[in-house]
Amino acid sequence: MTAQSDSLSAYRVSMTEVVPLDREAERKLALRWRAGDKSAGTQIVTACLPFVVSIAVEYRRWGIPLEDIVQQGNLGLLRAAAKFDPAKECRLATYAAYWIRAEIREYVVRGYRIVRMGTTKAERRALRAYRTTREADPTALAAVSGMTPERAAILLPLLASREVSLDAKVDDQSPMIDRLAASWPNPEDEASAEQRRDRAREAVGAALGHLTEREQMIVRERIMTDEPQTLQEIGRRLGVSKERVRQLEERARAKLRARLEDLRDEAA
């Protein structure tokens, strides 16, 4: 095991000792931080460090040392923390995801381009094909190079960056690295989406309160789960036929729809 992997392992172990903050605790610390309490800011950032690691592992396939990716992600977290506004009712981790990924993405694009590009026959064929045709379709590039379309989709922005420096400015525009399309929402969109999800969860929770206990159980086991139980399984638990379970489920769905519509009208 290398020294770098040893230090990364130690770092990941230390992350298991980090205590996550609930929404209210984070909000209070954020207000203290904005008032000048640096220790409060340290607590908020530290609580989000495991989140950075969870994002960093998504980029292992680029062949860049994970320890370096984590460090770059931490820079993105610090950048986001400096902009974080607790009045937006958004968690720091949600808000920071944009900058964490942006910092990591820039780093891995630079590192991959320098270290890895053109090391396989397929990559060299793809590079030659791109230089000749400027082919921007991953499927077409995959066909001429012999790699998979998924791999071609990853390499396309890197192929383009071989021809134009990511730091170059053209016609008074910002550098190319700032204009590469991002595959994730900006922080404002993500914050709005999180607020919508919170309102939806609250509305569903309120609507469930208007169902009987048996109907609530059926909804949770049949609708609000990734692995729904069968009508027959629920029927055995309730001591009724699967046809009766189906009827109860339909009734529960109708009640939920009606209650959610009422809540939507009340909020309008």
Backbone hydrogen bonds, N-H to C=O, Kabsch-Sander energy under -0.5 kcal/mol:
donor,donor_aa,acceptor,acceptor_aa,energy
6,D,2,T,-2.2
7,S,3,A,-2.3
8,L,4,Q,-2.2
9,S,5,S,-2.5
10,A,6,D,-2.2
11,Y,7,S,-2.2
12,R,8,L,-2.7
13,V,9,S,-2.2
14,S,10,A,-2.2
15,M,11,Y,-1.4
16,T,12,R,-0.7
16,T,13,V,-1.1
17,E,14,S,-1.3
18,V,15,M,-1.3
26,E,22,D,-2.4
27,R,23,R,-2.2
28,K,24,E,-2.3
29,L,25,A,-2.2
30,A,26,E,-2.6
31,L,27,R,-2.1
32,R,28,K,-2.1
33,W,29,L,-2.6
34,R,30,A,-2.5
35,A,31,L,-1.1
36,G,33,W,-1.9
37,D,32,R,-2.6
38,K,36,G,-1.1
41,G,37,D,-1.3
42,T,38,K,-2.2
43,Q,39,S,-1.9
44,I,40,A,-1.9
45,V,41,G,-2.5
46,T,42,T,-2.6
47,A,43,Q,-2.0
48,C,44,I,-0.9
48,C,45,V,-0.9
49,L,45,V,-0.6
49,L,46,T,-1.2
51,F,48,C,-0.6
52,V,48,C,-1.4
53,V,49,L,-1.6
54,S,50,P,-1.9
55,I,51,F,-1.5
56,A,52,V,-2.7
57,V,53,V,-2.0
58,E,55,I,-1.4
59,Y,56,A,-2.0
60,R,57,V,-1.3
62,W,59,Y,-1.4
63,G,60,R,-2.0
68,D,65,P,-0.6
69,I,65,P,-1.7
70,V,66,L,-2.6
71,Q,67,E,-2.1
72,Q,68,D,-2.1
73,G,69,I,-2.5
74,N,70,V,-2.3
75,L,71,Q,-1.3
76,G,72,Q,-1.6
77,L,73,G,-2.1
78,L,74,N,-2.3
79,R,75,L,-2.1
80,A,76,G,-2.3
81,A,77,L,-2.8
82,A,78,L,-1.7
83,K,79,R,-0.7
83,K,80,A,-1.0
84,F,80,A,-1.0
88,K,85,D,-1.9
89,E,86,P,-1.5
95,Y,91,R,-2.3
96,A,92,L,-3.2
97,A,93,A,-1.2
98,Y,95,Y,-0.5
100,I,96,A,-2.7
101,R,97,A,-2.4
102,A,98,Y,-2.1
103,E,99,W,-2.5
104,I,100,I,-2.2
105,R,101,R,-3.1
106,E,102,A,-2.2
107,Y,103,E,-1.8
108,V,104,I,-2.9
109,V,105,R,-2.3
110,R,106,E,-2.0
111,G,107,Y,-2.7
112,Y,108,V,-3.0
113,R,109,V,-2.0
114,I,110,R,-2.0
115,V,111,G,-2.6
116,R,112,Y,-2.1
117,M,112,Y,-1.4
119,T,116,R,-1.5
124,R,120,T,-2.2
125,R,121,K,-2.6
126,A,122,A,-2.5
127,L,123,E,-2.4
128,R,124,R,-2.3
129,A,125,R,-2.6
130,Y,126,A,-2.5
131,R,127,L,-2.3
132,T,128,R,-1.7
133,T,129,A,-2.8
134,R,130,Y,-2.6
141,L,137,D,-2.6
142,A,138,P,-2.4
143,A,139,T,-1.9
144,V,140,A,-1.6
145,S,141,L,-1.5
146,G,142,A,-2.4
152,A,148,T,-2.4
153,A,149,P,-2.3
154,I,150,E,-1.5
155,L,151,R,-2.0
156,L,152,A,-2.0
159,L,155,L,-2.8
160,A,156,L,-2.3
161,S,157,P,-1.7
162,R,158,L,-1.0
162,R,159,L,-0.6
163,E,159,L,-0.7
163,E,160,A,-1.1
164,V,160,A,-1.4
168,A,165,S,-1.3
173,Q,170,V,-1.8
176,M,168,A,-1.1
177,I,166,L,-2.8
178,D,175,P,-1.2
179,R,175,P,-0.6
179,R,176,M,-1.4
180,L,176,M,-0.8
190,E,186,N,-2.5
191,A,187,P,-2.4
192,S,188,E,-2.2
193,A,189,D,-2.5
194,E,190,E,-2.3
195,Q,191,A,-2.1
196,R,192,S,-2.2
197,R,193,A,-2.4
198,D,194,E,-2.3
199,R,195,Q,-2.4
200,A,196,R,-2.4
201,R,197,R,-2.5
202,E,198,D,-2.4
203,A,199,R,-2.5
204,V,200,A,-2.6
205,G,201,R,-2.5
206,A,202,E,-2.3
207,A,203,A,-2.4
208,L,204,V,-2.5
209,G,205,G,-1.0
210,H,207,A,-1.7
211,L,208,L,-2.0
216,Q,212,T,-2.7
217,M,213,E,-2.2
218,I,214,R,-2.0
219,V,215,E,-2.5
220,R,216,Q,-2.5
221,E,217,M,-2.3
222,R,218,I,-2.0
223,I,219,V,-2.6
224,M,219,V,-2.3
225,T,223,I,-0.6
229,Q,221,E,-2.2
234,I,230,T,-2.1
235,G,231,L,-2.4
236,R,232,Q,-2.1
237,R,233,E,-1.6
238,L,234,I,-2.2
239,G,235,G,-1.6
240,V,235,G,-2.1
245,V,241,S,-1.8
246,R,242,K,-2.1
247,Q,243,E,-2.1
248,L,244,R,-2.4
249,E,245,V,-2.6
250,E,246,R,-2.3
251,R,247,Q,-2.3
252,A,248,L,-2.6
253,R,249,E,-2.6
254,A,250,E,-2.2
255,K,251,R,-2.3
256,L,252,A,-2.6
257,R,253,R,-2.7
258,A,254,A,-2.3
259,R,255,K,-2.7
260,L,256,L,-2.8
261,E,257,R,-2.1
262,D,258,A,-2.0
263,L,259,R,-2.4
264,R,260,L,-2.2
265,D,261,E,-2.3
266,E,262,D,-2.2
267,A,263,L,-1.9
268,A,264,R,-1.1
